[in-house]
Amino acid sequence: MKRQKAALTGIKLLVSAGLLFLLYRKTPLDALLVLLADIDWRYLLPIVVLLFVNTVLSALKWRILLRCDQVEIPLSTLTATYLIGSFYNLFLPSNIGGDSYRIFDIARKSGQTARSAVSVFADRFSGFLALVILGLLSSVFVALRLGNWSFFFGPLAIFLLLLLVLVVLQRQRPVRRFLAFSRLDRFPVILRLTEKFFLSWQKYGRDRRLLLQVMLISLTFQLLVICVVYLLALSLHARVSFFYFSAFVPLITLMEALPISIYGLGIRDAGYVFFFGWAGLSDLQTRSLALLFLGLTVAYSLIGGLLHLWRVLFVTTDAGKAEQGPDNHAGVES
């Protein structure tokens, strides 16, 4: 099993390295460095503020989902866990690898593994749905502007696929039939987890107010991500209509989620080069934008690494002392 995981990780590293080589092998390094050195740093502060606001919004949405399922976790804890999950994304395949840490951390704090997993899945699913909705709406403008309706049919296909998944989860029967067909229903653990999943999923579906809040937060989050990329382009002195960003950034973000590379490396770069080339950016600008976005997200994710180090060195130690204290005291009294 370990060999298979190592081999799979190796393949993903090769995919990332191969794409990066193909994309940057003919890029003049000196011209790239000149362009990056000419960045307008006035955009840095609003970009960092937007990233932090998005982190808090994500934690708030997650808290709403958990509270619906009777799991109470402070917003500050969820925000820190989100940041640490982003740090784990740097090392795990695709840009959703940190979700495993989020599930583990909140399950450890709440004792509710299944509910934690469902909340993370619902959080991610609502984010994907908001991404596709924004991309679908904006792609109409782009398709009319460029005279190429393939920009519309791509988001439309993904939107229909997400709707199909939503219908399957709501009806439940297709999932149960699949478990029976694959004979996975012979395993009590899988059946128990499936029932817990559907129980939590039904709670979300019955609460119209929750669904509205979750989708509004998801749409706001994705809009702010688009604004971040747009501000990055402005910092590189690239002037392109905001509608191109609202259409292309969701598609690139969906590409990054494919578990075929490490942290979306290569996949993200190819998306920026392909899509924003249509928008009128030069090859040098598209590659600079991809590198700038990578550097920004890595630097921001390192905050999660520092929080994780703090938890390991201090929070865990304090918790251990608190647990040992009463036992040691009792021993002295006896």
N, C-alpha and C positions, 0 to 999 in steps of 0.2 A: 504493500500500500504506500509506504514511504517512497519507494522507488518510482511508483507511478506519479505521485505528486511532484517529486523532483524533476521527472522527465517533462511533465506538463508545464512546470514553471520554466524549465529550460527552453521549451518550445516558444513560450510567450516572450521570453527574453530575446530569442532569435527573431521573432516577429517585430518587436520594438526596434531592435538594432538594425534589422534589414530595412525597415521603412525609413528610419532616421538616416541611414546611409544613402538610400535612393533620393531622399528629399534634399539633403544638405551637401551631397558630394560635389555639386557644381556651384554651390553658393559661395560667392567671394567673401571670405571671412573678414577681410579688412573693411569692405563696404558695410557688412553687417554690424561690425563693431562701431563704425562711425555713426550709423543710424541709431543704434542703441545708446550711444554716448550723448546723442542729441535729444534725449527724452525730456519732455517738459514735466519736471517733478512736482509741479503745482497740483497735478491730478492725483498724486499719491495719497494724500490725506483723505479726500472724499472716497477713494477706492477702498481704503482700509476700513473706513467707517461703514460703508455699504456691506463689506464682507462680515463685519461683526454684527451688524443689524440682521443680516441673513442667518447667521448662526443662532442668534437669540430667537428669531422667528421660527427656525426649524425646531429648536428645543420647545418652544411654546406649542407648536402643532403636535409634537410628540407627547407633550404633557396632556393635551386635550384628549388624545387617543387613549393614553394610559388611564386617565381619570374616568373615562367612560367605562373602563373595564375594572374599576375599583382598585387601581394601583396608584398610590400617591408617592410621587417623587418630586422634590423641590426643583424649581426651574433652574436654579444655579447649578445643581448637580447634573441635570440633563444637558445644560449648555457645556459644562466641562467634559462630559462624556462624548458629546458631539465633536468637540474639538479634538479629543484624543482619538476618536474614530477616524477623523480626517487625517491624523498623523499616521495611523495604521494603513490608510489608503496608499501611502507612499511606497509601501512594501508588498502589499497584497495585490493579486491580479485584479484588473479593472478598477474603476473608481468607486465601487460599492463594497470593496473588501472590508472596509472598516465597520460595516453593519454587523459583522460577526462579533466584533468587540462590544458594540452597543448592546446587542442582545445579551452577551455574557455579563456585562457590567450591571445592567439593570436587573437581570434575573438574579444575580448574586445579592443585590440590595433588597429586592422585593420578594424573592423566593418564588416568583411566578415566571418560569421559563417560557411556557407556551404563550402567555399573554404578552410578554416582552417581545417575542418573535413576531407575533401578529401585529403589534403596534409598529414595529420597524418595517414590516412588509407593507402595511397600510400607508405609512409615511412615505416610503419609496414609491409605491404605486401612484399615490396622489400627485407626487412630484413629477413622475413620468407623464401622467395624464395632463397636468398643467403645461408641461413642456410642449407636448404634441398639440394641444389646443392653441397655444400661442404661435407655434410654428405653422400650424394649418391656416390660421387667420392671416398671418403675415405673408405666407407663401402665395396667396392670391395676388397680392400686390407685386411680388417679385416675378411671378409667372407672367403677369400682364406686362410688366416693365421689360422683361428679357425675352418675351415671346416664347417661353419654354415651360410647358405645363408639367414637365417631369418634376419640377420643384414643388408642385402642388400634390401630385399623385403619391409621392413618397410619404409625406406626413399623413395623407389621407389613409394610406394602407396601414401605417402604424397605429393611427387612431382607431380604425376598425378592428385591428388586432387586440388593442387594449379593451375595447368594448366587448369583444368576444370573451376575453379572460374574465371580465367583470360579470358577464352573464353566467359563465360556467361556475364561478364562485358563488353567485347568488342562488343558483338552482341546486348546487351541491351534487345532484345525481350523476353528472358526468364524471366528477372526481371519484365518487364511490364506485362507479362502473369500472373506471380505470384501475382502482385498487383491487377490485375483484378479478378483472381480466389479467392483471399482472401478478395476481395471487399475493400481493402485499398485505391483503387483509388478514392473512394468517398470523401476522405479527401483532400482538396486543399493544405494543408500544406505538406503532404507527397508527392504529385505530384510535387509540386514546388521544394522541396528538392531533389527529384529524378532527375529532369531535371537539376538542378544545379550541382549535382554530376556527371552526365554523360557529361555535358559540360566541366567540369574541367578534367575529366578522358580522354576525347578525346584530349584535349590539350596536355596532357602528352604523349599519344600514337602517336601523329603526330610528335613529336620532337625526332628524333633518337639520336641526340647528348645528349639530356637530359636523355634518357633511358640508354645510355651507361655510362654516368657519375654516375647516381643513382646506377646502378648495380655494377660498379667498387668500389664505396664507400661502398656499402653494403657488398661486398665480403671482402674488406679490414677490415671493422669493425668486421665481424664474425671471420676472421683469427686472429685478435688481441685478441678477447675474448678467443679463443682457446689457444693462447699464454699465456694469463693471468692464465688460469687454469693449463697449463703445468708448468709455473713458480711456482705456488702454490704447485704443486706436488713435484717439485725439492726442494722447501724450506722445505718440509717434508722428504727429503732424499729418495723419491720414484723415481726409475729409470725405466720408461716405455717408449716404442716407441711413438714418437709424433703422428704417424698415428692413434693410438688408441684414442688420444684426439680429433683429427680432425674428427673422425667418431662418437664418443660418446657425446662430448660436444654439437653439434647441436641438437642431439636427446633429451638430457636432457633439453636444453633450450626450445625446443618445448613443452616438458612435463610441464615445469614451466608455460607456457602460458595458460594452461587449467584452466578455472575459477572454480576450485573445491577446492581451498585452499587459505590461506592467505599468500601472498608473496611467493608462491611456497613451503612453509614449508612442509616437509614430502615428497612431490612429488619429489623435487630436491634431497633430501637425498636418497630416494629409487632409483633414477636414478643413482646416484654415486655408491651406494652399488652394484646394479645389474650389470651395464655395466663395471665398472672398476674392479669388481671382476673377470670378464672374462679376463681382461687385465693382471691379475696377482697380483694386489694389495691385501694386506691383509684386513680383515674386519676392523681392527683398522685404517688402512690407508685410506680406502674409507670413513669411517665416519669422520675422522679427516679432510679430504679434503673438505667434504661437509660443515662441521662446519667452517672451515677456509674461504671458499668462502662466506658463509653467513655473517661472521663477517666483512670481507673486504667490501662487497657490502653495508652492513648496515652503516658502518663507512663512506664510500664514499658518500652514499646517504644523510647523515647528513649535508654535505656541502650544499645540496639543501635546507635543513631545515633552515640553517643559512641565505641563500640568501632570502628565503621566509620571514623570520623574518625581514630582512633588508628592503625588499619591503614594508611590512606592516607598519613598524615603521617610515621609512624615505621617501621612494619614494612616497607612497600614501599620506603622510602628505604634502610633497612638492607640489605634484600635486594639492591637495586641496587648499593650500595657493595661488598657481598660478591662480586657477580658481576664488577664492574669491577676490583676489587683485583688479582687474579692477572694480568689482561691488562696492566694498567699496569705491574706489577712486571716482567713478562716483557719489556715494551718497554724498560725501563731496562737490563735485563741484556743485551739484544741490542745 
